[in-house]
């Protein structure tokens, strides 16, 4: 087998570098945006005294 010349080796290395698969760029934002609306109006979002059962209200 004949070794490639320096120019051929450089061309092979450039071709491999260009054609080698790379991972996709990170498309996620650095910090997720807060979703405060998700928990609004839920029973656990009320203060604890407001969640207590009142036996005389039944």
DARA-V171321 format. One record per pair of residues at least 4 apart in sequence whose ideal C-beta (glycine too) atoms are under 7 Angstrom apart, sorted by the first residue. I is the first residue (numbers start at 1). GAP is how many residues later the second one is. If there is no record, write none. Layout:
I/GAP
I/GAP
//
This chain:
4/4
4/5
4/8
5/4
6/4
7/4
8/4
9/4
10/4
11/4
12/4
13/4
14/4
15/4
16/4
36/4
39/6
40/5
41/4
43/8
46/4
46/5
//
